[in-house]
Amino acid sequence: MKVHIKVKPNSSEQKVVDFGDFRYLVYLKSPAKDNKANIELINLMSKHLGVPVNRIDISFGKTSDDKILDVK
């Protein structure tokens, strides 16, 4: 399954906004530096989607605010 994400790093809170059709706006506390935001994103989406962390990969946008997650 492909999940489309718009990430807002350096936010004051963690929050997932679901727009339907596997499109999300995700607020992260971590900065977009040293892969910290990507790690926080994967952990947060794992909890939100109810799948293990090892089943989520960033297939597009590792250095961008627009990302596509591949959930197996």
C-alpha positions in Angstrom: 0.0 0.0 0.0 1.3 3.5 -0.8 0.7 6.3 1.7 1.2 9.9 0.7 2.5 12.2 3.5 3.2 15.9 3.9 5.5 16.4 6.8 5.8 19.5 9.0 9.0 19.0 11.1 9.9 21.2 14.2 6.3 21.3 15.3 5.3 21.9 18.9 3.3 18.6 18.9 3.1 15.2 17.2 -0.2 15.0 15.2 -1.5 13.0 12.3 -4.3 14.6 10.1 -6.0 12.0 7.9 -7.5 13.3 4.6 -8.7 9.9 3.5 -7.4 7.9 0.5 -4.1 7.2 2.3 -3.2 10.9 2.4 -1.9 12.4 5.6 -0.5 15.6 7.1 2.0 14.7 9.8 3.4 17.2 12.4 6.7 16.0 13.9 8.7 17.4 16.9 12.0 16.4 15.4 14.0 18.6 13.1 14.6 17.5 9.5 18.2 16.9 10.3 20.3 13.7 10.5 17.3 11.5 9.5 15.6 12.3 12.9 12.3 13.4 11.3 12.1 10.3 9.1 12.6 8.0 12.1 9.9 9.8 14.1 7.6 9.7 11.0 8.0 5.9 10.6 7.5 5.3 14.4 4.4 7.6 14.5 2.8 6.1 11.3 3.5 2.6 12.6 1.3 3.3 15.6 -1.3 5.2 13.6 -1.7 2.4 11.0 -1.2 -0.5 13.4 1.7 -2.1 11.5 5.2 -3.0 12.7 7.9 -0.5 12.1 9.9 -2.9 9.9 7.0 -3.0 7.4 7.2 0.7 6.6 9.8 2.2 4.1 10.1 5.6 2.7 10.0 4.9 -1.1 10.1 8.6 -2.2 11.1 11.9 -0.6 13.6 11.0 2.0 15.0 14.6 1.9 11.7 16.3 1.1 8.5 17.3 3.0 6.4 15.3 0.5 6.9 11.6 1.0 5.5 8.3 -0.1 5.6 5.4 2.4 5.4 1.9 1.2 3.6 -0.2 3.8 3.9 -3.9 3.4 
